[in-house]
Amino acid sequence: MYDKNGTGLGAVVVKFFSTMQYWIGYCTEDPKDLPVQPPKEVDKIWTIIKTETALIITCNDVEVLNYLFADSSQGACVKKQGDVVEEINFMNFHSGRDTASDFYRASVVVN
């Protein structure tokens, strides 16, 4: 995730294990199990929303994570909570290439 100047705001990693996990840059030290596991359908539509106070991830309209930045023990996480995301890149954590996504579509922001 990047701001309008191209400055990195952090990263969100979803690990596709039998129990799916997440890691949020600047916020979590180690990967953690998603509180709610995604639906079993093969085709998954992920939605990632960053508000001023939280990072919310849904999969096929099921909320799998609602992470409050204030709950982090990492001081840098709280500093990132109000930043506005202008750009997102998808990649594989190890190879740099995303092999799980077919496409990306930005949502319309309504103020």
Backbone bond lengths (Angstrom), bond angles and torsions (degrees), N, CA, C in turn:
res aa  C-N    CA-C-N  psi(-1)  N-CA   C-N-CA  omega(-1)  CA-C   N-CA-C  phi
1 M - - - 1.445 - - 1.523 107.30 -
2 Y 1.341 114.64 136.76 1.455 120.53 -176.68 1.527 110.47 -133.49
3 D 1.341 116.26 150.92 1.457 119.68 174.73 1.524 109.70 -86.77
4 K 1.325 117.98 -175.52 1.466 121.36 -175.71 1.522 113.19 -64.81
5 N 1.347 118.23 -19.23 1.460 122.11 178.99 1.525 112.38 -93.48
6 G 1.334 116.92 2.16 1.453 120.65 -178.97 1.517 113.61 83.00
7 T 1.325 117.60 10.19 1.458 122.12 178.23 1.524 109.51 -78.96
8 G 1.323 116.25 130.57 1.455 120.66 -179.91 1.516 112.23 -65.83
9 L 1.322 116.22 131.10 1.455 122.42 178.78 1.516 112.36 -102.94
10 G 1.312 116.60 -10.82 1.457 119.73 -177.66 1.512 110.65 140.69
11 A 1.301 114.46 -175.22 1.456 120.66 -178.22 1.517 109.20 -140.10
12 V 1.307 115.25 150.91 1.461 122.11 173.15 1.516 106.08 -123.39
13 V 1.322 115.96 123.40 1.460 121.63 179.86 1.520 108.12 -117.74
14 V 1.328 115.92 129.28 1.466 121.31 172.42 1.515 106.13 -113.51
15 K 1.326 116.13 120.10 1.464 121.51 -178.11 1.522 109.34 -97.86
16 F 1.314 114.83 125.69 1.461 122.01 -176.12 1.524 110.18 -88.71
17 F 1.331 116.64 73.62 1.457 122.92 174.08 1.523 108.36 -102.61
18 S 1.340 117.43 178.99 1.468 119.13 177.88 1.533 110.14 -59.49
19 T 1.325 117.67 -37.77 1.458 122.61 167.23 1.518 105.19 -108.45
20 M 1.319 116.71 111.12 1.458 120.04 -173.46 1.519 110.50 -69.64
21 Q 1.325 114.51 143.78 1.455 121.83 -176.76 1.520 111.03 -124.87
22 Y 1.343 114.81 164.60 1.461 120.96 176.06 1.521 109.60 -134.01
23 W 1.317 115.12 157.46 1.456 123.19 173.09 1.510 106.19 -144.09
24 I 1.327 117.17 135.34 1.457 121.82 179.81 1.517 108.33 -120.64
25 G 1.332 115.71 118.31 1.456 120.91 179.49 1.514 111.58 -57.63
26 Y 1.320 116.32 140.55 1.461 125.69 -177.88 1.530 112.80 72.81
27 C 1.339 118.45 -7.74 1.469 119.89 -172.16 1.530 114.10 -119.87
28 T 1.320 117.89 -42.95 1.466 120.51 -178.69 1.528 108.62 -116.37
29 E 1.323 115.70 141.14 1.463 119.63 -179.78 1.522 111.86 -78.03
30 D 1.315 116.56 -41.92 1.457 122.49 -176.27 1.522 109.48 -129.52
31 P 1.344 116.80 159.01 1.470 118.67 174.40 1.525 111.16 -59.59
32 K 1.318 115.85 144.11 1.463 122.58 179.35 1.529 108.40 -128.28
33 D 1.324 116.42 150.25 1.465 120.41 176.33 1.527 109.67 -63.86
34 L 1.327 116.44 139.35 1.455 119.17 172.68 1.524 108.14 -61.24
35 P 1.328 119.10 135.29 1.474 121.30 -178.90 1.521 112.72 -59.55
36 V 1.333 116.21 -33.40 1.458 122.27 176.82 1.525 106.17 -125.49
37 Q 1.311 116.78 126.33 1.461 119.80 179.97 1.527 109.84 -78.09
38 P 1.339 116.82 144.39 1.463 120.61 -177.81 1.528 111.90 -64.58
39 P 1.326 116.13 160.01 1.466 120.11 175.44 1.531 110.65 -58.38
40 K 1.308 115.96 159.54 1.474 121.54 -174.69 1.529 114.45 -79.48
41 E 1.338 118.67 -10.16 1.455 119.91 -179.45 1.531 111.00 -52.21
42 V 1.326 116.48 144.94 1.459 121.15 178.55 1.523 110.09 -67.45
43 D 1.336 117.00 -47.26 1.457 121.00 178.25 1.515 109.06 -81.06
44 K 1.324 115.32 123.90 1.452 120.20 -177.76 1.522 109.96 -123.58
45 I 1.325 115.54 133.98 1.451 121.38 175.02 1.522 106.81 -110.20
46 W 1.321 114.74 114.05 1.461 122.22 -177.71 1.522 109.69 -98.05
47 T 1.317 115.44 139.42 1.459 121.47 173.56 1.517 107.30 -124.61
48 I 1.331 115.65 128.32 1.460 120.95 179.00 1.523 107.04 -120.08
49 I 1.318 115.69 121.47 1.459 121.58 -178.75 1.524 108.21 -122.24
50 K 1.331 115.96 128.66 1.462 120.91 174.96 1.514 107.67 -112.73
51 T 1.319 116.21 117.61 1.456 121.26 174.29 1.526 107.66 -101.65
52 E 1.308 117.44 -174.93 1.462 119.87 177.51 1.524 111.74 -67.85
53 T 1.317 117.73 -22.93 1.468 120.17 -173.68 1.525 114.78 -119.73
54 A 1.338 118.08 -10.96 1.466 119.09 -172.61 1.519 112.19 -150.90
55 L 1.322 114.40 160.97 1.454 123.07 169.92 1.522 105.85 -117.61
56 I 1.331 116.55 121.43 1.463 121.26 -175.27 1.526 108.11 -117.90
57 I 1.327 116.06 128.29 1.459 121.26 178.47 1.520 108.27 -120.71
58 T 1.335 115.07 129.10 1.458 120.08 173.11 1.521 108.83 -121.41
59 C 1.313 114.82 154.50 1.463 121.88 176.10 1.518 107.39 -134.29
60 N 1.322 116.32 120.42 1.468 121.88 -177.40 1.529 110.92 49.88
61 D 1.328 115.07 45.72 1.469 123.95 177.68 1.523 114.60 68.68
62 V 1.334 118.27 13.18 1.465 122.15 175.10 1.527 107.72 -107.49
63 E 1.330 117.11 122.83 1.462 119.75 178.09 1.528 109.31 -71.36
64 V 1.331 115.94 118.05 1.470 120.71 -178.59 1.524 111.90 -103.66
65 L 1.347 116.87 -16.84 1.465 120.41 178.60 1.520 109.35 -155.62
66 N 1.323 115.77 134.30 1.460 122.68 170.51 1.527 104.88 -132.46
67 Y 1.338 115.36 88.98 1.464 121.90 -172.85 1.522 109.91 -94.08
68 L 1.323 116.32 117.74 1.460 121.73 177.79 1.521 108.69 -87.61
69 F 1.340 117.01 122.20 1.459 120.88 -178.35 1.526 111.53 -58.40
70 A 1.322 117.94 -34.59 1.460 122.03 -179.06 1.528 112.47 -64.12
71 D 1.342 118.09 -20.66 1.468 121.62 179.65 1.523 113.01 -78.65
72 S 1.332 117.85 -9.82 1.460 121.10 -178.00 1.525 110.70 -75.26
73 S 1.314 115.69 143.87 1.470 120.93 174.25 1.524 111.06 -86.02
74 Q 1.319 116.84 -4.14 1.466 122.97 -178.97 1.532 109.49 -90.71
75 G 1.328 117.30 119.06 1.457 121.64 -178.71 1.518 113.56 -59.91
76 A 1.330 117.81 -34.00 1.465 121.48 -179.13 1.521 111.58 -67.07
77 C 1.319 118.01 -25.70 1.464 121.40 -179.65 1.518 110.09 -66.11
78 V 1.300 117.03 -46.70 1.457 121.36 -178.46 1.528 110.11 -62.98
79 K 1.326 117.69 -34.62 1.467 121.29 179.76 1.525 111.69 -66.96
80 K 1.322 118.18 -24.54 1.465 122.44 -177.62 1.517 112.94 -89.25
81 Q 1.326 118.19 -9.69 1.460 119.85 -168.55 1.524 114.17 -62.76
82 G 1.318 120.65 -32.15 1.450 120.46 -177.30 1.516 114.17 -91.81
83 D 1.328 118.57 -7.53 1.461 121.72 -176.90 1.526 111.24 -64.79
84 V 1.326 115.99 142.43 1.451 122.28 -179.41 1.525 109.25 -94.07
85 V 1.321 116.68 127.44 1.467 122.39 178.98 1.524 108.71 -83.17
86 E 1.330 115.74 125.99 1.455 121.65 178.99 1.528 111.83 -109.69
87 E 1.331 117.21 -20.48 1.468 120.76 -176.01 1.521 109.49 -147.90
88 I 1.331 115.81 143.41 1.462 122.51 176.68 1.520 108.08 -130.37
89 N 1.320 116.82 135.62 1.461 122.57 173.77 1.519 108.27 -117.06
90 F 1.323 116.80 141.14 1.455 121.80 177.12 1.514 108.74 -105.69
91 M 1.329 116.20 135.48 1.458 119.58 179.07 1.518 110.50 -157.28
92 N 1.310 115.49 158.86 1.455 122.43 172.47 1.521 106.83 -81.02
93 F 1.326 117.57 133.86 1.459 122.33 -174.66 1.526 112.32 -57.20
94 H 1.327 117.99 -35.60 1.467 120.52 -175.48 1.527 112.80 -96.72
95 S 1.313 117.86 -45.12 1.464 119.84 -174.65 1.524 113.08 -92.07
96 G 1.334 117.02 -15.06 1.453 120.06 -177.17 1.515 113.22 85.12
97 R 1.323 117.52 -4.15 1.461 121.98 -177.75 1.525 109.95 -117.70
98 D 1.311 116.60 128.01 1.462 121.97 177.86 1.517 108.78 -80.73
99 T 1.339 116.33 120.93 1.462 120.24 179.21 1.532 111.54 -110.51
100 A 1.334 117.23 -0.65 1.462 120.12 -176.79 1.529 112.98 -96.61
101 S 1.328 117.60 -23.11 1.464 120.52 -173.86 1.520 111.70 -95.88
102 D 1.331 115.02 138.52 1.456 120.47 174.46 1.526 110.83 -90.49
103 F 1.348 116.69 -36.35 1.457 120.05 178.87 1.525 109.60 -162.94
104 Y 1.326 114.26 168.39 1.461 122.06 179.17 1.525 107.88 -130.34
105 R 1.320 115.88 137.69 1.454 120.13 177.05 1.532 108.11 -134.71
106 A 1.318 116.66 120.83 1.454 120.60 177.79 1.516 109.42 -71.16
107 S 1.322 115.88 144.61 1.456 118.95 177.65 1.524 109.46 -91.77
108 V 1.287 115.14 163.08 1.458 121.64 177.96 1.516 107.83 -84.45
109 V 1.320 116.04 129.66 1.460 120.87 178.13 1.519 108.76 -90.99
110 V 1.329 114.93 126.30 1.467 120.66 179.70 1.515 107.69 -109.58
111 N 1.319 116.24 124.34 1.485 120.48 178.68 1.498 110.63 -96.31
